Every structure is written in structure tokens, then in C-alpha cells.
Amino acid sequence: MPEHDAEQLQLVQRYRLLVERYEAKDRAIDELIMRHGGLSQNMSLAAHDEYRRLAEERLELLNHMRQLERQLKIDIDTTSGQSGETEE
């Protein structure tokens, strides 16, 4: 396998792991909210702190995903959930 292909494969594998971790954080946030009746006003201060921590971790993962998307030249249309070309 050419070196460039091996590097690309490694980036794709890293991206997939980040996506899995992002989705796990997102599920954890959803579960936390649902444990409080789906309303943030029902959350204790500790639950709000946990929510903020999870949200910050999820955002950090998203930022890493976006960096890899640029490296891999992946264009994600976040409004439709589909890949596509960016209009300039």
C-alpha cells in the first residue's frame, strides 16, 4: 500500500473513532436530560455541571472531527446531513 494511502487510511480510522466518541457523548447528554424529565430547569446544579462538562467534551470532539474532515477533504452539509460540494 502506498504511503499516502496508508496515511489516509489512518486518518479515516481516527475520524471513525472520533465520530463514535462524539455519538457516545451525545447519547450521554440526551440521557442526562431525559433523566430530568427532558427539561434543563429540572436539573440540579450538579447535573448542570455534568451537562456543561459533557457538552464541552462533545464540542472538542466535533472540532477534532472538523479538522480531520478538512485533511480528508470531506464536505459535510450540516443543514441536510448529506455530503456535497461547498458553494463559493
PDB file of N, CA, C and O in Angstrom:
ATOM      1  N   MET A   1       0.860  -1.183   0.000  1.00  0.00           N
ATOM      2  CA  MET A   1       0.000   0.000   0.000  1.00  0.00           C
ATOM      3  C   MET A   1       0.899   1.236   0.000  1.00  0.00           C
ATOM      4  O   MET A   1       1.776   1.357   0.855  1.00  0.00           O
ATOM      5  N   PRO A   2       0.693   2.158  -0.947  1.00  0.00           N
ATOM      6  CA  PRO A   2       1.492   3.385  -0.967  1.00  0.00           C
ATOM      7  C   PRO A   2       1.368   4.152   0.347  1.00  0.00           C
ATOM      8  O   PRO A   2       0.356   4.070   1.043  1.00  0.00           O
ATOM      9  N   GLU A   3       2.417   4.894   0.664  1.00  0.00           N
ATOM     10  CA  GLU A   3       2.460   5.625   1.937  1.00  0.00           C
ATOM     11  C   GLU A   3       1.288   6.595   2.087  1.00  0.00           C
ATOM     12  O   GLU A   3       0.703   6.701   3.165  1.00  0.00           O
ATOM     13  N   HIS A   4       0.946   7.303   1.007  1.00  0.00           N
ATOM     14  CA  HIS A   4      -0.174   8.254   1.064  1.00  0.00           C
ATOM     15  C   HIS A   4      -1.478   7.535   1.406  1.00  0.00           C
ATOM     16  O   HIS A   4      -2.265   8.027   2.216  1.00  0.00           O
ATOM     17  N   ASP A   5      -1.708   6.385   0.800  1.00  0.00           N
ATOM     18  CA  ASP A   5      -2.926   5.611   1.076  1.00  0.00           C
ATOM     19  C   ASP A   5      -2.962   5.148   2.525  1.00  0.00           C
ATOM     20  O   ASP A   5      -4.016   5.168   3.159  1.00  0.00           O
ATOM     21  N   ALA A   6      -1.813   4.730   3.052  1.00  0.00           N
ATOM     22  CA  ALA A   6      -1.741   4.280   4.444  1.00  0.00           C
ATOM     23  C   ALA A   6      -2.040   5.439   5.394  1.00  0.00           C
ATOM     24  O   ALA A   6      -2.714   5.261   6.408  1.00  0.00           O
ATOM     25  N   GLU A   7      -1.534   6.627   5.058  1.00  0.00           N
ATOM     26  CA  GLU A   7      -1.803   7.813   5.880  1.00  0.00           C
ATOM     27  C   GLU A   7      -3.292   8.162   5.836  1.00  0.00           C
ATOM     28  O   GLU A   7      -3.894   8.479   6.862  1.00  0.00           O
ATOM     29  N   GLN A   8      -3.872   8.101   4.651  1.00  0.00           N
ATOM     30  CA  GLN A   8      -5.298   8.396   4.506  1.00  0.00           C
ATOM     31  C   GLN A   8      -6.138   7.394   5.297  1.00  0.00           C
ATOM     32  O   GLN A   8      -7.100   7.775   5.964  1.00  0.00           O
ATOM     33  N   LEU A   9      -5.778   6.132   5.223  1.00  0.00           N
ATOM     34  CA  LEU A   9      -6.493   5.102   5.963  1.00  0.00           C
ATOM     35  C   LEU A   9      -6.410   5.362   7.463  1.00  0.00           C
ATOM     36  O   LEU A   9      -7.399   5.209   8.181  1.00  0.00           O
ATOM     37  N   GLN A  10      -5.242   5.752   7.927  1.00  0.00           N
ATOM     38  CA  GLN A  10      -5.068   6.051   9.346  1.00  0.00           C
ATOM     39  C   GLN A  10      -5.938   7.243   9.759  1.00  0.00           C
ATOM     40  O   GLN A  10      -6.536   7.231  10.835  1.00  0.00           O
ATOM     41  N   LEU A  11      -6.008   8.270   8.907  1.00  0.00           N
ATOM     42  CA  LEU A  11      -6.864   9.424   9.196  1.00  0.00           C
ATOM     43  C   LEU A  11      -8.334   9.021   9.233  1.00  0.00           C
ATOM     44  O   LEU A  11      -9.082   9.472  10.100  1.00  0.00           O
ATOM     45  N   VAL A  12      -8.743   8.180   8.304  1.00  0.00           N
ATOM     46  CA  VAL A  12     -10.136   7.713   8.268  1.00  0.00           C
ATOM     47  C   VAL A  12     -10.456   6.927   9.533  1.00  0.00           C
ATOM     48  O   VAL A  12     -11.532   7.088  10.107  1.00  0.00           O
ATOM     49  N   GLN A  13      -9.537   6.084   9.969  1.00  0.00           N
ATOM     50  CA  GLN A  13      -9.749   5.314  11.196  1.00  0.00           C
ATOM     51  C   GLN A  13      -9.855   6.234  12.404  1.00  0.00           C
ATOM     52  O   GLN A  13     -10.705   6.028  13.270  1.00  0.00           O
ATOM     53  N   ARG A  14      -8.996   7.247  12.468  1.00  0.00           N
ATOM     54  CA  ARG A  14      -9.076   8.219  13.566  1.00  0.00           C
ATOM     55  C   ARG A  14     -10.414   8.955  13.530  1.00  0.00           C
ATOM     56  O   ARG A  14     -11.037   9.186  14.566  1.00  0.00           O
ATOM     57  N   TYR A  15     -10.848   9.323  12.313  1.00  0.00           N
ATOM     58  CA  TYR A  15     -12.121  10.030  12.159  1.00  0.00           C
ATOM     59  C   TYR A  15     -13.274   9.165  12.665  1.00  0.00           C
ATOM     60  O   TYR A  15     -14.141   9.649  13.391  1.00  0.00           O
ATOM     61  N   ARG A  16     -13.285   7.898  12.286  1.00  0.00           N
ATOM     62  CA  ARG A  16     -14.360   6.996  12.722  1.00  0.00           C
ATOM     63  C   ARG A  16     -14.400   6.878  14.238  1.00  0.00           C
ATOM     64  O   ARG A  16     -15.480   6.858  14.830  1.00  0.00           O
ATOM     65  N   LEU A  17     -13.235   6.799  14.873  1.00  0.00           N
ATOM     66  CA  LEU A  17     -13.198   6.736  16.338  1.00  0.00           C
ATOM     67  C   LEU A  17     -13.743   8.017  16.955  1.00  0.00           C
ATOM     68  O   LEU A  17     -14.469   7.977  17.949  1.00  0.00           O
ATOM     69  N   LEU A  18     -13.393   9.143  16.367  1.00  0.00           N
ATOM     70  CA  LEU A  18     -13.915  10.418  16.877  1.00  0.00           C
ATOM     71  C   LEU A  18     -15.427  10.480  16.737  1.00  0.00           C
ATOM     72  O   LEU A  18     -16.114  10.943  17.648  1.00  0.00           O
ATOM     73  N   VAL A  19     -15.954  10.019  15.607  1.00  0.00           N
ATOM     74  CA  VAL A  19     -17.401  10.015  15.398  1.00  0.00           C
ATOM     75  C   VAL A  19     -18.080   9.138  16.451  1.00  0.00           C
ATOM     76  O   VAL A  19     -19.103   9.525  17.015  1.00  0.00           O
ATOM     77  N   GLU A  20     -17.519   7.974  16.714  1.00  0.00           N
ATOM     78  CA  GLU A  20     -18.089   7.079  17.728  1.00  0.00           C
ATOM     79  C   GLU A  20     -18.068   7.729  19.110  1.00  0.00           C
ATOM     80  O   GLU A  20     -19.040   7.637  19.860  1.00  0.00           O
ATOM     81  N   ARG A  21     -16.959   8.384  19.440  1.00  0.00           N
ATOM     82  CA  ARG A  21     -16.871   9.060  20.742  1.00  0.00           C
ATOM     83  C   ARG A  21     -17.844  10.228  20.819  1.00  0.00           C
ATOM     84  O   ARG A  21     -18.465  10.450  21.858  1.00  0.00           O
ATOM     85  N   TYR A  22     -17.982  10.985  19.714  1.00  0.00           N
ATOM     86  CA  TYR A  22     -18.921  12.097  19.657  1.00  0.00           C
ATOM     87  C   TYR A  22     -20.352  11.598  19.889  1.00  0.00           C
ATOM     88  O   TYR A  22     -21.102  12.173  20.678  1.00  0.00           O
ATOM     89  N   GLU A  23     -20.712  10.529  19.194  1.00  0.00           N
ATOM     90  CA  GLU A  23     -22.066   9.982  19.334  1.00  0.00           C
ATOM     91  C   GLU A  23     -22.323   9.471  20.744  1.00  0.00           C
ATOM     92  O   GLU A  23     -23.438   9.591  21.251  1.00  0.00           O
ATOM     93  N   ALA A  24     -21.304   8.903  21.385  1.00  0.00           N
ATOM     94  CA  ALA A  24     -21.451   8.434  22.766  1.00  0.00           C
ATOM     95  C   ALA A  24     -21.683   9.617  23.706  1.00  0.00           C
ATOM     96  O   ALA A  24     -22.519   9.533  24.605  1.00  0.00           O
ATOM     97  N   LYS A  25     -20.953  10.717  23.510  1.00  0.00           N
ATOM     98  CA  LYS A  25     -21.160  11.922  24.333  1.00  0.00           C
ATOM     99  C   LYS A  25     -22.557  12.471  24.106  1.00  0.00           C
ATOM    100  O   LYS A  25     -23.231  12.881  25.051  1.00  0.00           O
ATOM    101  N   ASP A  26     -22.990  12.480  22.855  1.00  0.00           N
ATOM    102  CA  ASP A  26     -24.312  12.998  22.527  1.00  0.00           C
ATOM    103  C   ASP A  26     -25.399  12.167  23.214  1.00  0.00           C
ATOM    104  O   ASP A  26     -26.365  12.711  23.747  1.00  0.00           O
ATOM    105  N   ARG A  27     -25.228  10.847  23.193  1.00  0.00           N
ATOM    106  CA  ARG A  27     -26.190   9.968  23.889  1.00  0.00           C
ATOM    107  C   ARG A  27     -26.174  10.232  25.396  1.00  0.00           C
ATOM    108  O   ARG A  27     -27.226  10.250  26.035  1.00  0.00           O
ATOM    109  N   ALA A  28     -24.987  10.434  25.959  1.00  0.00           N
ATOM    110  CA  ALA A  28     -24.884  10.701  27.393  1.00  0.00           C
ATOM    111  C   ALA A  28     -25.608  11.995  27.758  1.00  0.00           C
ATOM    112  O   ALA A  28     -26.265  12.076  28.796  1.00  0.00           O
ATOM    113  N   ILE A  29     -25.483  13.003  26.898  1.00  0.00           N
ATOM    114  CA  ILE A  29     -26.191  14.271  27.130  1.00  0.00           C
ATOM    115  C   ILE A  29     -27.694  14.054  27.054  1.00  0.00           C
ATOM    116  O   ILE A  29     -28.438  14.529  27.912  1.00  0.00           O
ATOM    117  N   ASP A  30     -28.140  13.341  26.032  1.00  0.00           N
ATOM    118  CA  ASP A  30     -29.574  13.054  25.895  1.00  0.00           C
ATOM    119  C   ASP A  30     -30.110  12.299  27.108  1.00  0.00           C
ATOM    120  O   ASP A  30     -31.185  12.614  27.619  1.00  0.00           O
ATOM    121  N   GLU A  31     -29.359  11.305  27.564  1.00  0.00           N
ATOM    122  CA  GLU A  31     -29.786  10.518  28.723  1.00  0.00           C
ATOM    123  C   GLU A  31     -29.860  11.379  29.977  1.00  0.00           C
ATOM    124  O   GLU A  31     -30.789  11.244  30.772  1.00  0.00           O
ATOM    125  N   LEU A  32     -28.886  12.261  30.155  1.00  0.00           N
ATOM    126  CA  LEU A  32     -28.890  13.156  31.311  1.00  0.00           C
ATOM    127  C   LEU A  32     -30.131  14.049  31.290  1.00  0.00           C
ATOM    128  O   LEU A  32     -30.810  14.210  32.304  1.00  0.00           O
ATOM    129  N   ILE A  33     -30.411  14.616  30.137  1.00  0.00           N
ATOM    130  CA  ILE A  33     -31.590  15.489  30.015  1.00  0.00           C
ATOM    131  C   ILE A  33     -32.864  14.697  30.284  1.00  0.00           C
ATOM    132  O   ILE A  33     -33.752  15.172  30.993  1.00  0.00           O
ATOM    133  N   MET A  34     -32.960  13.500  29.725  1.00  0.00           N
ATOM    134  CA  MET A  34     -34.170  12.694  29.904  1.00  0.00           C
ATOM    135  C   MET A  34     -34.347  12.246  31.360  1.00  0.00           C
ATOM    136  O   MET A  34     -35.476  12.088  31.824  1.00  0.00           O
ATOM    137  N   ARG A  35     -33.243  12.042  32.077  1.00  0.00           N
ATOM    138  CA  ARG A  35     -33.364  11.679  33.495  1.00  0.00           C
ATOM    139  C   ARG A  35     -33.982  12.802  34.314  1.00  0.00           C
ATOM    140  O   ARG A  35     -34.423  12.586  35.443  1.00  0.00           O
ATOM    141  N   HIS A  36     -34.012  13.996  33.744  1.00  0.00           N
ATOM    142  CA  HIS A  36     -34.594  15.149  34.432  1.00  0.00           C
ATOM    143  C   HIS A  36     -35.853  15.627  33.719  1.00  0.00           C
ATOM    144  O   HIS A  36     -36.161  16.819  33.693  1.00  0.00           O
ATOM    145  N   GLY A  37     -36.566  14.677  33.146  1.00  0.00           N
ATOM    146  CA  GLY A  37     -37.850  14.983  32.521  1.00  0.00           C
ATOM    147  C   GLY A  37     -37.741  15.760  31.227  1.00  0.00           C
ATOM    148  O   GLY A  37     -38.729  16.333  30.766  1.00  0.00           O
ATOM    149  N   GLY A  38     -36.553  15.792  30.629  1.00  0.00           N
ATOM    150  CA  GLY A  38     -36.376  16.482  29.365  1.00  0.00           C
ATOM    151  C   GLY A  38     -36.261  17.988  29.483  1.00  0.00           C
ATOM    152  O   GLY A  38     -36.256  18.692  28.473  1.00  0.00           O
ATOM    153  N   LEU A  39     -36.168  18.490  30.706  1.00  0.00           N
ATOM    154  CA  LEU A  39     -36.124  19.936  30.927  1.00  0.00           C
ATOM    155  C   LEU A  39     -34.896  20.313  31.748  1.00  0.00           C
ATOM    156  O   LEU A  39     -34.648  19.741  32.810  1.00  0.00           O
ATOM    157  N   SER A  40     -34.137  21.273  31.251  1.00  0.00           N
ATOM    158  CA  SER A  40     -32.942  21.687  31.988  1.00  0.00           C
ATOM    159  C   SER A  40     -33.299  22.354  33.317  1.00  0.00           C
ATOM    160  O   SER A  40     -32.508  22.313  34.259  1.00  0.00           O
ATOM    161  N   GLN A  41     -34.475  22.963  33.401  1.00  0.00           N
ATOM    162  CA  GLN A  41     -34.854  23.616  34.664  1.00  0.00           C
ATOM    163  C   GLN A  41     -35.107  22.604  35.784  1.00  0.00           C
ATOM    164  O   GLN A  41     -35.173  22.977  36.955  1.00  0.00           O
ATOM    165  N   ASN A  42     -35.249  21.330  35.427  1.00  0.00           N
ATOM    166  CA  ASN A  42     -35.413  20.289  36.445  1.00  0.00           C
ATOM    167  C   ASN A  42     -34.082  19.765  36.963  1.00  0.00           C
ATOM    168  O   ASN A  42     -34.052  18.944  37.880  1.00  0.00           O
ATOM    169  N   MET A  43     -32.983  20.234  36.384  1.00  0.00           N
ATOM    170  CA  MET A  43     -31.660  19.728  36.750  1.00  0.00           C
ATOM    171  C   MET A  43     -31.120  20.416  38.003  1.00  0.00           C
ATOM    172  O   MET A  43     -31.327  21.608  38.229  1.00  0.00           O
ATOM    173  N   SER A  44     -30.427  19.624  38.796  1.00  0.00           N
ATOM    174  CA  SER A  44     -29.716  20.175  39.952  1.00  0.00           C
ATOM    175  C   SER A  44     -28.464  20.900  39.453  1.00  0.00           C
ATOM    176  O   SER A  44     -28.112  20.809  38.277  1.00  0.00           O
ATOM    177  N   LEU A  45     -27.801  21.615  40.355  1.00  0.00           N
ATOM    178  CA  LEU A  45     -26.559  22.281  39.976  1.00  0.00           C
ATOM    179  C   LEU A  45     -25.514  21.267  39.522  1.00  0.00           C
ATOM    180  O   LEU A  45     -24.772  21.515  38.571  1.00  0.00           O
ATOM    181  N   ALA A  46     -25.457  20.137  40.197  1.00  0.00           N
ATOM    182  CA  ALA A  46     -24.501  19.085  39.819  1.00  0.00           C
ATOM    183  C   ALA A  46     -24.811  18.550  38.429  1.00  0.00           C
ATOM    184  O   ALA A  46     -23.898  18.295  37.644  1.00  0.00           O
ATOM    185  N   ALA A  47     -26.082  18.379  38.121  1.00  0.00           N
ATOM    186  CA  ALA A  47     -26.475  17.894  36.800  1.00  0.00           C
ATOM    187  C   ALA A  47     -26.134  18.923  35.732  1.00  0.00           C
ATOM    188  O   ALA A  47     -25.693  18.559  34.641  1.00  0.00           O
ATOM    189  N   HIS A  48     -26.333  20.212  36.033  1.00  0.00           N
ATOM    190  CA  HIS A  48     -25.947  21.271  35.091  1.00  0.00           C
ATOM    191  C   HIS A  48     -24.440  21.251  34.853  1.00  0.00           C
ATOM    192  O   HIS A  48     -23.980  21.405  33.721  1.00  0.00           O
ATOM    193  N   ASP A  49     -23.679  21.061  35.923  1.00  0.00           N
ATOM    194  CA  ASP A  49     -22.220  20.975  35.783  1.00  0.00           C
ATOM    195  C   ASP A  49     -21.833  19.795  34.897  1.00  0.00           C
ATOM    196  O   ASP A  49     -20.959  19.919  34.039  1.00  0.00           O
ATOM    197  N   GLU A  50     -22.476  18.662  35.103  1.00  0.00           N
ATOM    198  CA  GLU A  50     -22.200  17.479  34.287  1.00  0.00           C
ATOM    199  C   GLU A  50     -22.578  17.743  32.837  1.00  0.00           C
ATOM    200  O   GLU A  50     -21.848  17.369  31.919  1.00  0.00           O
ATOM    201  N   TYR A  51     -23.721  18.387  32.636  1.00  0.00           N
ATOM    202  CA  TYR A  51     -24.151  18.721  31.282  1.00  0.00           C
ATOM    203  C   TYR A  51     -23.116  19.604  30.590  1.00  0.00           C
ATOM    204  O   TYR A  51     -22.749  19.342  29.444  1.00  0.00           O
ATOM    205  N   ARG A  52     -22.642  20.649  31.274  1.00  0.00           N
ATOM    206  CA  ARG A  52     -21.648  21.548  30.687  1.00  0.00           C
ATOM    207  C   ARG A  52     -20.354  20.801  30.354  1.00  0.00           C
ATOM    208  O   ARG A  52     -19.756  21.024  29.301  1.00  0.00           O
ATOM    209  N   ARG A  53     -19.931  19.919  31.253  1.00  0.00           N
ATOM    210  CA  ARG A  53     -18.704  19.147  31.020  1.00  0.00           C
ATOM    211  C   ARG A  53     -18.869  18.259  29.786  1.00  0.00           C
ATOM    212  O   ARG A  53     -17.996  18.225  28.919  1.00  0.00           O
ATOM    213  N   LEU A  54     -19.988  17.546  29.712  1.00  0.00           N
ATOM    214  CA  LEU A  54     -20.239  16.671  28.568  1.00  0.00           C
ATOM    215  C   LEU A  54     -20.319  17.469  27.268  1.00  0.00           C
ATOM    216  O   LEU A  54     -19.791  17.043  26.241  1.00  0.00           O
ATOM    217  N   ALA A  55     -20.975  18.617  27.313  1.00  0.00           N
ATOM    218  CA  ALA A  55     -21.127  19.456  26.120  1.00  0.00           C
ATOM    219  C   ALA A  55     -19.779  19.996  25.660  1.00  0.00           C
ATOM    220  O   ALA A  55     -19.516  20.059  24.459  1.00  0.00           O
ATOM    221  N   GLU A  56     -18.920  20.387  26.602  1.00  0.00           N
ATOM    222  CA  GLU A  56     -17.581  20.865  26.238  1.00  0.00           C
ATOM    223  C   GLU A  56     -16.762  19.744  25.609  1.00  0.00           C
ATOM    224  O   GLU A  56     -16.060  19.966  24.623  1.00  0.00           O
ATOM    225  N   GLU A  57     -16.847  18.546  26.172  1.00  0.00           N
ATOM    226  CA  GLU A  57     -16.121  17.403  25.622  1.00  0.00           C
ATOM    227  C   GLU A  57     -16.636  17.063  24.225  1.00  0.00           C
ATOM    228  O   GLU A  57     -15.857  16.742  23.328  1.00  0.00           O
ATOM    229  N   ARG A  58     -17.961  17.137  24.052  1.00  0.00           N
ATOM    230  CA  ARG A  58     -18.547  16.857  22.740  1.00  0.00           C
ATOM    231  C   ARG A  58     -18.081  17.900  21.716  1.00  0.00           C
ATOM    232  O   ARG A  58     -17.772  17.553  20.576  1.00  0.00           O
ATOM    233  N   LEU A  59     -18.031  19.163  22.117  1.00  0.00           N
ATOM    234  CA  LEU A  59     -17.579  20.223  21.219  1.00  0.00           C
ATOM    235  C   LEU A  59     -16.109  20.023  20.831  1.00  0.00           C
ATOM    236  O   LEU A  59     -15.732  20.232  19.677  1.00  0.00           O
ATOM    237  N   GLU A  60     -15.297  19.624  21.786  1.00  0.00           N
ATOM    238  CA  GLU A  60     -13.886  19.361  21.492  1.00  0.00           C
ATOM    239  C   GLU A  60     -13.755  18.233  20.465  1.00  0.00           C
ATOM    240  O   GLU A  60     -12.945  18.314  19.541  1.00  0.00           O
ATOM    241  N   LEU A  61     -14.559  17.185  20.637  1.00  0.00           N
ATOM    242  CA  LEU A  61     -14.549  16.087  19.667  1.00  0.00           C
ATOM    243  C   LEU A  61     -14.994  16.576  18.289  1.00  0.00           C
ATOM    244  O   LEU A  61     -14.407  16.199  17.275  1.00  0.00           O
ATOM    245  N   LEU A  62     -16.029  17.411  18.254  1.00  0.00           N
ATOM    246  CA  LEU A  62     -16.519  17.953  16.987  1.00  0.00           C
ATOM    247  C   LEU A  62     -15.431  18.771  16.298  1.00  0.00           C
ATOM    248  O   LEU A  62     -15.263  18.678  15.082  1.00  0.00           O
ATOM    249  N   ASN A  63     -14.696  19.567  17.060  1.00  0.00           N
ATOM    250  CA  ASN A  63     -13.610  20.360  16.481  1.00  0.00           C
ATOM    251  C   ASN A  63     -12.546  19.463  15.870  1.00  0.00           C
ATOM    252  O   ASN A  63     -12.046  19.749  14.782  1.00  0.00           O
ATOM    253  N   HIS A  64     -12.194  18.381  16.556  1.00  0.00           N
ATOM    254  CA  HIS A  64     -11.221  17.427  16.014  1.00  0.00           C
ATOM    255  C   HIS A  64     -11.769  16.766  14.745  1.00  0.00           C
ATOM    256  O   HIS A  64     -11.034  16.558  13.779  1.00  0.00           O
ATOM    257  N   MET A  65     -13.052  16.442  14.757  1.00  0.00           N
ATOM    258  CA  MET A  65     -13.672  15.852  13.562  1.00  0.00           C
ATOM    259  C   MET A  65     -13.578  16.809  12.379  1.00  0.00           C
ATOM    260  O   MET A  65     -13.240  16.393  11.271  1.00  0.00           O
ATOM    261  N   ARG A  66     -13.872  18.080  12.604  1.00  0.00           N
ATOM    262  CA  ARG A  66     -13.819  19.082  11.527  1.00  0.00           C
ATOM    263  C   ARG A  66     -12.400  19.220  10.975  1.00  0.00           C
ATOM    264  O   ARG A  66     -12.214  19.368   9.767  1.00  0.00           O
ATOM    265  N   GLN A  67     -11.400  19.172  11.858  1.00  0.00           N
ATOM    266  CA  GLN A  67     -10.013  19.245  11.392  1.00  0.00           C
ATOM    267  C   GLN A  67      -9.697  18.065  10.469  1.00  0.00           C
ATOM    268  O   GLN A  67      -9.102  18.239   9.406  1.00  0.00           O
ATOM    269  N   LEU A  68     -10.099  16.880  10.883  1.00  0.00           N
ATOM    270  CA  LEU A  68      -9.843  15.703  10.054  1.00  0.00           C
ATOM    271  C   LEU A  68     -10.639  15.755   8.757  1.00  0.00           C
ATOM    272  O   LEU A  68     -10.158  15.303   7.718  1.00  0.00           O
ATOM    273  N   GLU A  69     -11.847  16.300   8.805  1.00  0.00           N
ATOM    274  CA  GLU A  69     -12.645  16.441   7.582  1.00  0.00           C
ATOM    275  C   GLU A  69     -11.911  17.311   6.572  1.00  0.00           C
ATOM    276  O   GLU A  69     -11.908  17.017   5.377  1.00  0.00           O
ATOM    277  N   ARG A  70     -11.286  18.387   7.054  1.00  0.00           N
ATOM    278  CA  ARG A  70     -10.528  19.249   6.147  1.00  0.00           C
ATOM    279  C   ARG A  70      -9.334  18.490   5.570  1.00  0.00           C
ATOM    280  O   ARG A  70      -9.043  18.596   4.378  1.00  0.00           O
ATOM    281  N   GLN A  71      -8.645  17.725   6.418  1.00  0.00           N
ATOM    282  CA  GLN A  71      -7.497  16.953   5.943  1.00  0.00           C
ATOM    283  C   GLN A  71      -7.923  15.906   4.915  1.00  0.00           C
ATOM    284  O   GLN A  71      -7.231  15.668   3.926  1.00  0.00           O
ATOM    285  N   LEU A  72      -9.064  15.294   5.167  1.00  0.00           N
ATOM    286  CA  LEU A  72      -9.563  14.248   4.268  1.00  0.00           C
ATOM    287  C   LEU A  72     -10.378  14.814   3.116  1.00  0.00           C
ATOM    288  O   LEU A  72     -10.821  14.082   2.231  1.00  0.00           O
ATOM    289  N   LYS A  73     -10.570  16.137   3.142  1.00  0.00           N
ATOM    290  CA  LYS A  73     -11.371  16.820   2.124  1.00  0.00           C
ATOM    291  C   LYS A  73     -12.803  16.293   2.095  1.00  0.00           C
ATOM    292  O   LYS A  73     -13.390  16.084   1.033  1.00  0.00           O
ATOM    293  N   ILE A  74     -13.343  16.086   3.291  1.00  0.00           N
ATOM    294  CA  ILE A  74     -14.739  15.683   3.444  1.00  0.00           C
ATOM    295  C   ILE A  74     -15.551  16.957   3.607  1.00  0.00           C
ATOM    296  O   ILE A  74     -15.212  17.817   4.419  1.00  0.00           O
ATOM    297  N   ASP A  75     -16.616  17.074   2.838  1.00  0.00           N
ATOM    298  CA  ASP A  75     -17.504  18.234   2.930  1.00  0.00           C
ATOM    299  C   ASP A  75     -18.846  17.744   3.442  1.00  0.00           C
ATOM    300  O   ASP A  75     -19.556  17.026   2.739  1.00  0.00           O
ATOM    301  N   ILE A  76     -19.196  18.126   4.655  1.00  0.00           N
ATOM    302  CA  ILE A  76     -20.457  17.713   5.255  1.00  0.00           C
ATOM    303  C   ILE A  76     -21.403  18.905   5.255  1.00  0.00           C
ATOM    304  O   ILE A  76     -21.081  19.970   5.781  1.00  0.00           O
ATOM    305  N   ASP A  77     -22.574  18.712   4.659  1.00  0.00           N
ATOM    306  CA  ASP A  77     -23.623  19.728   4.694  1.00  0.00           C
ATOM    307  C   ASP A  77     -24.399  19.507   5.982  1.00  0.00           C
ATOM    308  O   ASP A  77     -25.220  18.593   6.070  1.00  0.00           O
ATOM    309  N   THR A  78     -24.140  20.348   6.984  1.00  0.00           N
ATOM    310  CA  THR A  78     -24.761  20.152   8.292  1.00  0.00           C
ATOM    311  C   THR A  78     -26.239  20.494   8.302  1.00  0.00           C
ATOM    312  O   THR A  78     -26.953  20.120   9.232  1.00  0.00           O
ATOM    313  N   THR A  79     -26.717  21.209   7.267  1.00  0.00           N
ATOM    314  CA  THR A  79     -28.138  21.542   7.248  1.00  0.00           C
ATOM    315  C   THR A  79     -28.984  20.385   6.756  1.00  0.00           C
ATOM    316  O   THR A  79     -30.135  20.246   7.170  1.00  0.00           O
ATOM    317  N   SER A  80     -28.436  19.549   5.877  1.00  0.00           N
ATOM    318  CA  SER A  80     -29.225  18.444   5.348  1.00  0.00           C
ATOM    319  C   SER A  80     -28.722  17.092   5.814  1.00  0.00           C
ATOM    320  O   SER A  80     -29.402  16.079   5.649  1.00  0.00           O
ATOM    321  N   GLY A  81     -27.505  17.074   6.410  1.00  0.00           N
ATOM    322  CA  GLY A  81     -26.943  15.814   6.845  1.00  0.00           C
ATOM    323  C   GLY A  81     -26.329  15.020   5.718  1.00  0.00           C
ATOM    324  O   GLY A  81     -26.033  13.836   5.881  1.00  0.00           O
ATOM    325  N   GLN A  82     -26.130  15.667   4.552  1.00  0.00           N
ATOM    326  CA  GLN A  82     -25.578  14.959   3.398  1.00  0.00           C
ATOM    327  C   GLN A  82     -24.241  15.568   3.008  1.00  0.00           C
ATOM    328  O   GLN A  82     -23.975  16.741   3.269  1.00  0.00           O
ATOM    329  N   SER A  83     -23.406  14.752   2.379  1.00  0.00           N
ATOM    330  CA  SER A  83     -22.140  15.235   1.839  1.00  0.00           C
ATOM    331  C   SER A  83     -22.422  15.977   0.547  1.00  0.00           C
ATOM    332  O   SER A  83     -23.393  15.688  -0.153  1.00  0.00           O
ATOM    333  N   GLY A  84     -21.565  16.933   0.240  1.00  0.00           N
ATOM    334  CA  GLY A  84     -21.751  17.666  -1.012  1.00  0.00           C
ATOM    335  C   GLY A  84     -20.669  18.691  -1.196  1.00  0.00           C
ATOM    336  O   GLY A  84     -19.814  18.893  -0.333  1.00  0.00           O
ATOM    337  N   GLU A  85     -20.724  19.333  -2.339  1.00  0.00           N
ATOM    338  CA  GLU A  85     -19.763  20.366  -2.649  1.00  0.00           C
ATOM    339  C   GLU A  85     -20.182  21.659  -1.967  1.00  0.00           C
ATOM    340  O   GLU A  85     -21.371  21.946  -1.827  1.00  0.00           O
ATOM    341  N   THR A  86     -19.204  22.422  -1.552  1.00  0.00           N
ATOM    342  CA  THR A  86     -19.461  23.716  -0.936  1.00  0.00           C
ATOM    343  C   THR A  86     -19.584  24.766  -2.036  1.00  0.00           C
ATOM    344  O   THR A  86     -18.768  24.804  -2.957  1.00  0.00           O
ATOM    345  N   GLU A  87     -20.595  25.610  -1.939  1.00  0.00           N
ATOM    346  CA  GLU A  87     -20.759  26.683  -2.914  1.00  0.00           C
ATOM    347  C   GLU A  87     -19.856  27.840  -2.516  1.00  0.00           C
ATOM    348  O   GLU A  87     -19.758  28.184  -1.339  1.00  0.00           O
ATOM    349  N   GLU A  88     -19.204  28.429  -3.490  1.00  0.00           N
ATOM    350  CA  GLU A  88     -18.331  29.571  -3.226  1.00  0.00           C
ATOM    351  C   GLU A  88     -18.725  30.746  -4.060  1.00  0.00           C
ATOM    352  O   GLU A  88     -18.100  31.803  -3.972  1.00  0.00           O
TER     353      GLU A  88
END
